[in-house]
Amino acid sequence: MASFLVVYGTGEGQTASVAARIGETLAERGHEVTTVDVEEAAADALVDGFDAALIGSSIHGGRHHAGIRALIERERTALATRPTALFQLSLSSAVDDERRRAEAAKYVDDLLEATGWDPDRIGLFGGALRYSKYGFLKRIVMKRIAAGATGDVDTSRDHEYTDWAEVEAFTADFAAFVEGRLKERRTGE
């Protein structure tokens, strides 16, 4: 059994839902899981004390959650000493369009270049349009973005694009990687 930290930054809650599913999937494998909203996390060391860490962020306006970026910069040394994974939610990952998928990958590249972090696994997932949570102006902006991305411009309801099987497969892959690393450490001692 390993101890996993799942820390996330979310705008309207979809990244929190993905973090919760990741936590459930890890717990089903018998691991100890702590899930933390970056906005509620203490400003001091968070990653120390865990065998592995998964960090997740939503993308808004082409940028990761500011708290996640600050966490990665602050915890860079601790992240480098254990297995880590990044998961990202965006509309760019929600569509089967090569140009938009490249855009989602660029968000990751920009974050990793800016922070110097090198996670072992990266998951790019479709997010959600939460029209019900947007103010008037943001609803108009998101409708315009959605028109070119998903086509979902019906603002009377929310639209979810997360492929939950993909989230679970990503989690299982990372868990197996961590389990292998911990087994190597134990037998190598």
N, C-alpha and C positions, 0 to 999 in steps of 0.2 A: 504494500500500500504506500502510495506517495501522497505528499501534500501539495495541492495546487492552489495558486492564487489566480483568480479571474477578476481582472479590474477593467472597467469599461467607462467610456464617456459617451453620453447619449444626448440627442436633441429632443426627440419626442417619445422615446421609449423603446424603439425597435431594437437598438443595440442592447438595452437591458434585457429584453426578451431573449435575444440570442445568447447573452452571457448566462442567463438562467438555464437555458437548454444545454449549454456546454457544461455547466455545473452538474445538472441532472445526469448527463451522459457519463461524466467522470465518476460521479457517486455510484452509478449503476455498475461500474467496473470495480468498485470497492475502494475508491480513493477518497481522501479527505479533501474537501473543497471549501474555500472561502471566497465569496463573491462580493466585490466592493465597487460602489459607484465612486469614480475618481473625485467627484465633487464633495463626497463625504469622507474621503480618505484624509488621514493625518498628513501633515506636510513633511514629516520625518520618514525614516526608512519604512518601507512597506513590503518590499520583496524579500528581504532577509527573513529566514525562518521557514521558507517554503522550498520544496524540492524543484518546483517548476512554476512558470508564470505564463498566463495568456493575457494579452492586452488587446482590448477592442475599442474601436472608435467609429462613430458615424462621420460621414463627410457632409459638410455644409459649405456651400460657396467655394468648393474646391479645396477645403482645408479640414484637417483632422481637428477633433475637439481640443481646445487649448490646454485643458487640464491633462489630457493624455500626453501631449507633446512635452509638457513640463515634467510629468512623471518620468517619462523615458529619459529625459536629459538628467534629472536628479538621480535616477536609479541605474544609470548606465553601467556602473561597475558591478552592481549586484546582478543585473540582467546578463552580463557577460559570463557569469560563473555558474549558470544553471540553464537547463533547457527552457527555451522561450518560444512563444508563438504570437503572431499578430493576426487579428481578424478585423476586417474593415467592411462597413456597410455603406453602399451608395446606390444611386439610381444607375450609375454607369455600369455597375455589375449586374443590374437587373435585366438587361436586354442582350439579345444575341446579335450584337453589332461590334465588329472588330475594332472600329475607331473608338467607340465608347469604352470597351473593355481595356484598350490600351490607355485610355484616360484614367481608368481606375488603377491600373498598374503604375502609372506615373505618380499618382497620389502617394502610393507606397514608396516608390523610389525617392521622391522628394523628402518624405518623412525620415527615411532611413539615412539618406545623405546628410540631412540637417542635424540628426541626433547621433549619428555614428553607431546606431544599434544594428545588430545582425541577427534577427530571429531565426530559429531553426525551421519554423513552418510559417506560412502565410496563407490566410484564407480570405478570399474576396467574395462577399455575399451581397445579393440584392437587398435593399433596405425596404422602406415603405414611404408612401405619401400619406401623411397624417393631416389631411385637409381640415379635419375637425379640430385640430390643435393649433392651426395657423391663424394669425391675425389677418385682417383684410389685405394688407399690402403683401405679406408673405404668401398668402393664398394665390394672389395674382402672379407673383414671380414664379412660384412653384408650378402653377398651371402652365405657364409659358415654357418652363424647363421640361415638364412632363410631355407637353405636346411634341417636342422634338425627340424625346427619349422613349417613353412608354406608350404615349398616346392617351393615357388616362387623365382626361381633363374634367371628368365628372367630379365636381367639388362637393357634391352632396354626400359623398361617402369616402372612406379611407381605402387605400390600395396597398396590399402587402405583396412583396416580391421575394421574400426569403424562402429559399429552398431548404426546408428543414432536414431532409435526408442528407443534403450536402453538408450542413452544419454538423450533423452527427458523424458523418464519415470523416470530416476534418478533425473532429475531436477524438475519434477513435484512433486515427492515424497518429496524432500527436501523443495520445496516451500510450500507445504501443511504443513509440520512440522513447518516451520518458521511462517506461518500464524496462526497456532494453538497456538504457543508459544506467539506471539504478542497479540492475542485475550485474552489469559489467563492473560497476564500482564495488559492489559487495563481493564478487568472486575475485576481483583483482586485489583486494585488501589482504 
